[in-house]
Amino acid sequence: MDSKDSKGAGECHQGDYNEPPVCCIAQVPECLGDCRCPSFSSAGVYRQWKYCQTSCLNTEAVLIGIANVPREDELFFRGGATHPPLHRGGGAEWCGPPGAAEAGSGGSGGAAWARAAAGPGPGAGPGPGPAAAAAGALGAAVAAVYGATLPAGLPGGDAGELITAAYELGVAHPPGYPLFTLLARLALGLLPGGTPASRVNLLGGVLGAAAASLLFYTALRLSGSYAGGILAAGVFSFSRLTWQWSITAEVFSLNNLFVGLLMALTVHFEEASTAKERSKISRLGAFCCGLSLCNQHTIVLYVACIVPWVLSRLVRKTELSLGHLLKLGLCFLAGLLPYLYLPASSYLNRARWTWGDQTTFQGFLTHFLREEYGTFNLAKSETGSSVREMLVSQLAQMRSELSLPVLALALVACFSTALPRRQQKSSVIWLFAGMLCVYSLFFAWRANLDVTKPLFLGVVERFWMQSNAVVAVLAGLGLPILVSLAGAMLEGGWVLPGLEWFSAVALVASQIWANYSTCDQSTNYIVDKFARNLLFSVPMGAVVLLRGDLPGNALRYLHYCEGVRPDVTLVDQEMMTYEWYLPKLAKHLPGVSFPGNRWNPVEGVLPDGTRTFNLHRFLKVNKHKEVFVCIGLHEGDSTWRRSYSLWPWGTCEKLVPSDAVFDPGEWIRLTRNLYNWTEDYGSFKPSSWEAVANEEMWQARMKTAFFIFDLAETASVTAEMKSQLYTLAYTSYKEIVNSHPNHPVNWHKNYAIACERMLRLHQVDVDPEVLLSETVKHFLLYTEKAEDDPQREDILQAVKHLKKELQGLRKMKANLKRRAG
């Protein structure tokens, strides 16, 4: 019947979309599994009716429960204003008179089970409006939790550099992250109060909450289940890994948002009922694909899966013309427009911190393709774990982060596609599963870091969030499918829907309960304190040669964004080896002279005219400055040894002319209370930047004593000076070890060796028995805690010998005492 036909009061025509029919159910085989009526919600009914009418080929959607339909023009309800009663059959809700459910379901055998497994198809749940409202409410809840746990200070990792790049309107490390930089700049300008770090941390939390909303929306539209949506968004957002990286000034929460956005658009595209709607969604999706690449490039693997899938669907429906393909390409390129920020910033050259020179096309490509790190590599010049080791670690991490029940539910969603009934959503499930597999395999192949090392594992695991998001959405779909399967077999009544909600809420609550204390960073100032201690430890007008992400990013942030120690000059050792660094940034480093355009161990003029200089030359032209190294010097250039020495200065070292006289007692006095550090040793997760900062500050306490001991071992000095150095080192070690019962394990070894050297002097005013006892005690403590030390067996053999000496010494003392008595 034509949808434009007039209708009387209480009538509802098949094609009339303005007033939905009383119930949407179909007699045709293609629709039976997808067009069941879950409730009398008018929005849900309307969506069901519209979906069935547009997806069942040429067969119109009809009403199940009308057992004998005499002719085609009566395939609609003319029953006045009264709705037919709702009945349950096989665990599902049906509209119509008693017995209709049984008739429609074909009994409780395999057909009912298959229909239940099929579940509602795309669009079967709430309409886009209610779903979007629910997603917004869930996002607000996640944002509230994230907001309560935001870091109080500067986080570790790349956060300091990303904030500084945004603050200075410079360019971040490759590939540049222009979208995040611009968003962070907006946050710095618009969000009220707080430090620059706290404002960009808040931006990360908002983006993470938006990602949760999109995952909820995706799972809800796929499954038709609010519980499934809450499960997907909740277990992902409140996993330790996602939570930790969603509340910091990092690019990962924005990447999670794009993962959720592309998945939501994919489901929306599959739901689309008209060619016009599919065309509109595909253009929006192409733009978002391009825009997503303006942040983290790992998402290109998802884009590479989604784009062919969308194009194949358009080709199958004969909706992909050359003109439409060109529009999609233009939309994709429009999404990449934020990359214009890179050459614009580089051309203006106003930022005191920036990375690369994008004023030339080659310079832009070098940055965009991450050539300085290695295109398609995670790190530069590193040998990583094998593909198998990486995948095993990823699976173990998934189990830890998401839990076994969530992984099992994701498998249920995947296996449901193999059921006898063809499902409208099966292609989307296979697409998501394919994205997960492609990403995991490719990343395991190219992630060239050793995940057996805690710090490297912490770097790698951040990129597994992208795959965890897909697993969470599949789990959100698997939960209602599992409940539907159970409902087809059992007379569940209200129990099964209740169990579905209970399962979702319990799994999400368990995530929050397990991870809240770990992820609550509201009192975390560790990296901020680390950087402040380092900056305030150096004298006025000092030059600090930075090396490594932790000191480099943290000190730059405090120096440029918060204006801490403006008298100090920060020079990055690694960056000085790049051809762009000094031409662009030397003018922002006042008071420092650079005797060339680029740092290179071999001085001279390169074929392109670049004049190089080594560290010896740099120190010579800056001899009027006090120069400090933090942390360590570049191994490739040892020319500084010609005329300089490194003296310990806490975590850093000071470059001192070789002819300077070292006064060990005075140096101990200068460096004893260099830092105000009160954190307990070993109080942070080994893979965290806080653990790295804490380790550096603890080891700094021992550096002067170690330096003095090393001088006694290696320097060509008189016996009297050697004895003095050993005594000073022993005294310092003893004071430090006894002051801190819980300390780094290597302190035991260092102190034991210092005690043993004191025994050899024979002229010191220290009881040999005490020295022997301390040596044995701390060597044994060391071997208990450092089981992987290759010298462990040698140390144990030495301990046996020392024990015999100790016993002999005690016997000798006892004999002397008896004789004296």
N, C-alpha and C positions, 0 to 999 in steps of 0.2 A: 504494500500500500504506500502511496506517495506521502512523503512527510509533510506536504503542504495541505493535505486534506483537512477539512474542518472537523471538529470533534465536539461532542456534547459534553455536558457536565460529568465529571468523574471519569472521562475517557482519556486514555493515554496512547498515542499512536507510536508505532515502531520507530519512526524517524524523527520524532519530536524531541529535540535536545533541551528545549527550554523547561520542560516539566518531565522529570524522569519517570519511568514506569514504576509500578508498585514493587516489582522485584525483577532482577536480571538473572535468568537461568535459561539454558539452551537445551534443545532436544538433539541438536546436530552433534555428531561425534567429535568434530574438531573443536567444539567449544565446551563440551561437558566438564572437562577438568579445570577450565579457566573461568567459567562464568557462574560459579556458585555464588550465592548471596550471603556474605558473612554477617550482615546486620541490616537493620532497617534504616541505617543512616542514609539520608538522601544523597549526601555527597558520594558515599561509597557506592550506592545503587547507580547513580548517574555515571560514575566512572566505569562500572561493570557493563552497563548497557551500551555505552559508547564504544568500549573496547570490543565487545562481542560483535556489535554491528559492523565495525570497521575491519575486523580481523578474520571473520569466518567466510572469506571468499564471497560467494554470491548468495549465501544462505542467511536470511534475516535471523536475528536473535529472538527467541521466544521464551515463554514462561513454562518452566518445569512445574509439574503439579497439576497441570490440566491434562488429564490422562488421554481423553479422546478429543482430538482436534479435528473437526469435520472438514475444514477447508482452509486454504492459505490465508484468506482475508480475515480470519478470526484468530490469527496468531498475535493477539494483543488482548489486554484485559479491559473488559467493559463492566466491571462489577461495581460501579458507583464509587462512593467515597470510602468503602470499607476495605481494609487490607486483608488478604488471606492470612490465616494463622501461620506462625513460625514453628517448624518442627525440626527435630534432630534426627539424623540418620547416619550411622557409621561415623559418628564423631563430628559431622559437619552440619551446618545450618542450612535449611532449605525452606522455600516458600511454597505454600500450597496446602491442599487438604491433607488430612492424615493418610499415610500410605504412599504419598507422592515421593517422599525421599527414598523409600525402598524401591519404588518403581524406577526412579531416575538413577539410583545408584547401582541397580542390578544386583542387589544383595550385598553381603558383607565379604565377598570373596576377592579374587585378584583384581577385578575391575575397580572396585571401590578403593582398594589399596593404592592402585596406580593413580586414580583421580586424586586421592588425598595427597599422595606424594607430589603430584604436579603442583598442588597448592595454587594460590592466586597468581595469575600472570602479572606482567608488568602493568602498572596502572590499576591493579586490583585493590589496592589499599586506599587510604585517604587520597583525596585530590591534591593537586599541587599546592593549593592555598593552605589547607590544614597541615599538610606535611611540612611546608615551609615554616609555618608558625611554630609547630612542634620542634623543628630543627633549631629555630631561633631561641626557643626556651631552653633547649638542652645546651646550646652554645653558651647562653648566659650562665647556666649552672657551672659548666666547665670553667668559664672565665672567672667566676667567683672563687673556685677552688684554686685555680692557677694564681689569681691575684693575691691570695693569702699566703702563697709560698714563694713569691718572687724573691730573687736574690737581693740582699740589701746593698751589696757593693758590686764591684766589677767581677764578672765571671772569668774563668780561664779560657784557654784556647784562642780562637780567632776573634772573640768578642771585642777585645780592646782595639784591634786593627779595624774591624768593621765599623765600630762607633767612631773612631778617629777619622776614617775615610768619609763617613756621613757628615761629621761635624765640620770637617775642612772642605767638603765637597770635592774630595779627591777620588781616586780609583782604588778599589780593594784588590786583593790578590787575585790571580787568574781563577775564573774567567771574568772577573770584574764585578759580578752581582749588581748590575745597575739598578734593577727594580728594588732590591732590598735597600740599597744605598739611598735611593730617593724616598722610599717609605720611612726609613730611619731618620732622614733629614726632616721630613714632615713631623714625625713624632717629636724630635728635638725642638721644633719650633712651636708645635701646637699643644703638646701635653703639658699640664701645669706642674710646677715644683719638681723637687728632686734633682739628683745628679743626672748628667747625660746618660750614664749607664743604666740608672733606674728607669728612665723614660724609654729607652730602647728595649730593656728587659720587658717592660709592660707591653710594648708593641709585639714582642714575641709571644707573650701570653694571649693577646687578642687574636693573633693569627692562628695560634694553636687551637683556640676555642672555635674559631671559624672552620678550621679543618675538621673538628669534631662534629660540627653541625652538618657539614657536607657528607661525611661518612654516615651519619645517622640518616640523612635524607636518602642517600643511595641505598642503604640496606632496607629502609622502610618502603621505598618505591619498588624494590625488587621483591620483597617478601610480603608486603602488605601488613607487616607486624610491627607495632610500636616496640614491643619487647625485643624483637630482633634488631631494630635500629639502635635502641639503647645499649644492647650488648655490643654491637659493632663499635659504636662511638666510645663507649665507656671503657672497654677492655684495652682499646688502643690508646686513648688519651691518658688513662691513668696507669699505664705500664710504666715501670721505672725509667726506661730509656726515653719514651716520648715525653713524659712529664718533665724529666730533667732537661731536655733540650728544647722544650716549648716555652720555658720561662727564662731563657737567657737571650742575650743579644746575638743570636745566630741565625743562619739562613734556613735551618731545618724545619722550623714551624711553617715558614712560607712554602717550602717544598711540600710539606704534608698537606697544606691547603690546596695546592695545585693537584696533588694526587686525588684528593677528595673531589675537587671540582671536575676533573676529567672523567672520573668514574660516574659522578652524578649526571654529567652531560651525556655520557654513553647510555645510561639507563633512560634518560629523557628522550634521547634519539630513538631508542628501541620502542618506546611507548608511543611515539608520534603517530598520529592517525592519518595525516595528509601529507602530500608531497611538499606543500608550502611550509608546513611545520618542520619537516625533516630538513628542508633546505635552510631554514632559519637557524636551526640548532647546529647543523654542520658548519655553517659560517662562524657562528659563535665559538664552536669547538675549535676550529682552525685558528681563530684569533687567540684563544686561551692556550693552545699548544705552543704557539710562538711566544706568548707572554711567559709561559712557564720556563722556557729556555733562557729567559733573562735572569733567572735565579740559579738553580743548581742543575747542572747538565746531566746528572744521572737520570732525570725524568725523560730524557730523549728515548730511553729504552721502552718506556710506556707509550710515548707518542708513536714510536715506530710500530707498535702493535695495534694501537687504536686507529691510526689513519688508514691502513689497508682494510681493516674491518669495516669502517664506515664507508669507504669507497666501494667495497664489494657489495654492501647492502644497497647503496644507491644504484650500482650497476644492475643488480638483480631486479630492482624495481623500475629499471629504465628511466632513472631520474638524474643521471650524471651526463650532462652535456658538456661540450668543450667550454662554453661560457661559464657554466657553474664551476667547472674545475679551475678556471682562471680566477673566479671570485674567491674560491677557497684558498688559492695560492696568495692572492692579495691580502686576504684576512690574516693568513699565517705571517706574512711579511710585516703587516701592521702590528702584530703582536711583538715583533722584534725591535720596534722603534726605540724602546728605552736604551738600547745599545748605542744610540747616538750620543748619549750622555758621556760615554768614554772619550771619544775624540774631542768633544766640547770641553770637558774638564781638563784634558791634557793640553789643549790649545791655550786655554786661559792661564794655566800654570800658576794658580794662586794658592793651591793647597800646600801646607807645610809638610804633609805626608801624603804620598800617592804612590802608585805602583805602575811602572811601565810608561812607554811613550806611544800613545795611540794616535798621534798626529799624522802618521803615515799608514797606508793600507797594510803594509807588512807588519808594522808594529801592532796594529789592531788585530790582525790575524794571529800573531804570536800570543797575544793576551787571550783572545777568544778561544783559541785551540789549546791553551794551557801548555804551550811548548816548553816553558821554563820548568814545569813540573814533569812533562812527558805526557803528550796527548793520549788519552784513554788509560793513563796510569794514575794511581792514587797518590803516589809519592815519588820523589826524585831519587834515583840511584839507590833503591832499596831492593833487597831480595826477600820476597814474601813467602807465605805458606803456600802449599800446593792447593789446587782446586778442591781436592777431596777434603783436606784439612779445613779449608775455608767454609765449605758447605756443611761439614759436621759441626763446626763452631756456630754457624748461622742457625742450624736446626736446634742445637742446644740452647742458643739464646732465645729462639722463638718459644721453646718449651718453658724457659725461665720467665720470659717477659709476659707471655699470653696465657700460659697454663695448658696442660694436656686436654682438658675438656674443650677449650676453644679450638685447638688444632683438630680435635675429633669432629667438632661441628662443621669446621671448614671442609673436612673430607666428606662429611654427609652431603653437603651442598654439591660437591663435585660428583660424587657417586650418583646423586639423584638424577643427573642427566642421562644415565644409562638405563633408566627405567623404561618399560615398554612404551608408555605414552610419550609422544613428542610434546615438548614444552616450549612455550614462547620464550622463556627466559634462559633456556639452555645455552644459546649462543653467547649470551652475556657472561654466563658462568664460565664457559670455556675460554672466552676472551680474557677474563680476569685471571683465571688459572694460568693461561699462557703468558700473560704479563709477568706474573709471579715467577714462573720458571725461567723465562728469558732473562729477566733482571738478575735473578739469583745466580744463574750460570755465568753470565757475562761479568758480573761484578766479582765473583769468585776467581775468575780467570785474570782480571786486570788489577785486583786490589793487592798490590805488591808490598804488603806489610806482614810482618811475622806476628800472628795473633796469639802466639804463646807468651809474648811480652805484654804485661798488663797495660802499659801506656799505649802501645800500638793497637791492642784490642779495643781500648776506649776510643781510638780514632776510627777504627773500622766499623764498630757496631752502630755508630750513628747513621750509617748509610743503610742499615738493615731496617730502619723505620719504614722506608718506602715499601718494602715487601710485607712488613707487619700490617700495614694498613689494608692491603688486599686480603690477607688472611682474616683480619677482623671482620671485613664486610662479608666474606664467604661464611664465616661463623654466624654472623647475624642472619644470613639466609638459611643456614643449616638448622638453626634452632626451631623455627616454625615448621620447616619440612619434617623434622623429627617428630614434633608434636602432631602434625597431620597424619604421619604414618601410624603413630600410636592411636590416634583418634579413629582411624579406619578399622583398626583391629579391636578396639575396646569401646565400651559405652562409657566414655569419660565424663560426660556431663560438664559441670563447671570445673572439675578437677584439673583437666589437661590445660586449659587456658591459664588457670592459676599456677600450674606447675611451670608453664612457659615464662610467666612473669617472675616467678620466684627464682628460676634458674638465671635469668638475665640480671636481676637485681643482685643476687648472691655473688655472681661472678664479678660484677662491677664493684660491689662493696668490698670484696676480698682484695681487689687490686688497690683500692684506696687505703684499706687497712694495712696492707703489706708495704706500701710504698710512700705513705704520707711522711713519715718521720725521715726517710732517706731523702725525699725530694723537697722537703721544706727547707728552703735556702734563705728564709727571712732573717736569719742571724749570721749568715755566711759573709764574712769580710776577708777571707783568707788571702785571695789573690790581691785584693786591694791593699791589705796590710803588708804583704810581701813587697809590692812595688814601692809603697811609701817608705818602708825601711831601707830599701836599696837607694832610693833617690836622696833621702835625708842623711845617708851615711857618707856621702862624698862631699868634699870641701867646695867652697864657692868657686864658680867658674870652671868646674871640672868638665872634661870630655869623657863620655862613656861610650865605649865601643860595644854595641849590643850584639848578642848572638842567641838565636833560638826564639821560639814563639812565646814562651812564658815571660821572660824578662822584656823582650822586644815589644810585644803588643801591650803588656801591662804598663810599662814605663812610658811608652808613647802616649797612651790614653791619658794618664795622669798629667803628663807634661803639656800636651796640646789642648786637651778638652777641659781639664780642671785647673790648668795654670800652675801646677805644682813645680817648684824649682825652675823658674824661667831662666835663671842664670846658668843652668847646666845645658850642655849641648849633647844630643843623642845622635850617634852615627851608627848605622847598621852595617856590620861587617859583610854579611852575605850580599846585601844590596850594592855595596861598593864594587863588587865584581861584575855587576851588570852595566852595560854600556850607557843606559839611560839615567842611572841614578844621580851621578854628580852633575851632568848638564842640567837636570831638572831641579834638583834639590839643594845643590851647594849654596845657592843664594839664601836659602832658609836656614843655614847653619852658620850663624855669625861667629866670628872670632876663631874659626878653624880654617887652616890653609890646606889646600889640596894640590900637591905638586904634579898634577896630571888630570886626565879625564876618567881614569879607571884604575882600580886596584888590581895589580897582577904581580906575582912573585918575581917575574922577569921584567925588569925595567926596559923601556925602549919605546919605539913608535911602531904601531901596527900598520899593516898595508893600507887600512882605510884612513890613516892619519891620526888615530887615537893614541894619545900619549899616556903610557902606563907608569905606575909607581908602585913600589913595594912598601911594606910596613916600616922598614928601617928609614926610608926616605920620609914617610909621613911623620914619624916621631921626631925626626931631625928638624923638620920645618915647623913643628909645633912644640918645640922643647920648652917654650914659655908656659905651656899648659900642663896641668896635672891630668894624666890619662889613666883611666881605669878600664878594665876588661870585664864584661859581664855577659854570658858565662863562658869563659875559655876563649882562646884565640884560634883563628882559622889554621888548621893543620898544614895547609898547603904553603904557607909563607912563614919560614923560620928566620927571616933576615933580621928580625928584631933582636935576636940573640947576640948580634955583633956588638951592640952597645947598651943593651938593656937587660934587666932581670924582672921577673914577676914575683912580687911579694904579696902574701895573702891579705885580703881586705874583706873579711866576711865571706859572703857568697861570691864576691868579685875578687879580682886581683889588681894590684897597682903596678904599672910599668915604671920602673925606677932605673935611672942610669947605673950602669955596672960599677962605676967607681964610687957609688954611694956606700957608706959604711952602715952595715946592718947591726942595730942594737937590739938583741933578742928580748931583753927585759922591757925596754921601752915599747917594742912592737906588741908584746903581750898586753901591756897596759892600754895601748891605743885600741886594740881590737877586742878586748875582753867583753865590753858592754856596748858593742857596736849597734846591736839590734835590740828591740824590745819585742821579744817573741815568747809567747806563753802557751802556744798550742801543744797538746800532748802528742808524743811521738806515736805514729801508727794509727791515728784516729780518723783517717780518711781512706776511702776505697782506693786500692793501688792504681786503678786505671784513671783516676781523676786528676785534674790539674792541681787541685788542692793538695793531694798527696805529694805531687812533684814539688810544689812550693814548700810544703812542710819539710820534706826531705832535704831540700837545699838549705833551709835555715838551720836545721839540726846539724847537718854536716859542717856548716860554717863555724860552729862552736869549736870544732876540732882542727880546723885548717891551720891555724897558727902553730899549734903544738905539733902537728904533722910536719909542717914546713921546717920547724926548728930541728926536729928529729932527723929529717932527711938531710939537713945541712951537716949534722953530726956524722951521718953515715957517708956522705959523699964529698964534703968540702975538704980541701987541703989546708988544714989548720993544725995548730999545735995540740999536743995531748991535753994540755990544761984547758984550752978552748973547747976541745971535743968533750971533755968531761963536763964542762959548764953547760954546753948545749944539751947533752944527754940528761943532765939533772933538771934543767929548765923544762925540757919536753916531758920527762917523767912527772914532775910536779904538776904541770898543766893537765896532763892526761888524768892523773889521780884526782885532781880537783873536779874536773868535768865529769868523769865517770861516777864518782861518789855523790855528785850533786844531782844526778839524773838517773834514778834506778831503771826507768824504762827508756832505753836509748837505742840508736842503730846498732846492729849486730857487729859491724866491723870495729866498733869502739873496743870490744872485748879483745880482739886480736891485736889492735894497735897498742893498747895498754899492757897486754901480756908481753909483747915484744919489748916495750920500753922497760918493763920490770927486769926482763932477762938481760938487757944491755946494762942496766945498773949493777947487776951482779958481777959483771965482768970488770967493773972499775976497781973494786976491792978497796977503795979509799974513801968511800962515801959514808956519811953518817946515817945509814939506813940499815936496819937489821936484815941480814941475808935471809933469815927464815921467813920474814914477812914478804920479802921480794919473791922468794921461791913459792910461797903459798899463793900469792897473788897471781904469779905466772901460771901455775897449774890451774887455779880456779877459773881464770878468765879464758885460758885456752880451751878448757873443757866446756865452758858456757858457749864459746864461739862454735865449737864443733857440734854441739847439740842443735844450734839454731841455723848453722850454715852447712847443711848436709851436702850441698851441691858444689862446695869448694874443692877444686881438683887437688889442693894441698892438704886435704883433711886427713888422709892416712899418715902423711909425713908429720903433721902436727900431733896426732895421737901417739906416734912412736916417740916423738920428742917429749911428750907428757910423761910417758912411762919412765924415760931416763930421768926427768926432773923429779918425779915422785921418789925414785931411788935416792937421788941426791938429798931430797928433803928428809927422807927417813934417816939417812946417814947423818945429816946435820943435827937432827933432833937427838939421835943417840949420842952424838959427840957432846951436845949441850948437857944432856942428862948425866953423862960420865963426869964432865967438868964440875957439874953442880954437886955430885956426890963427893968428889974429891975435896971440893971447897968446904963441904959440910963436915 
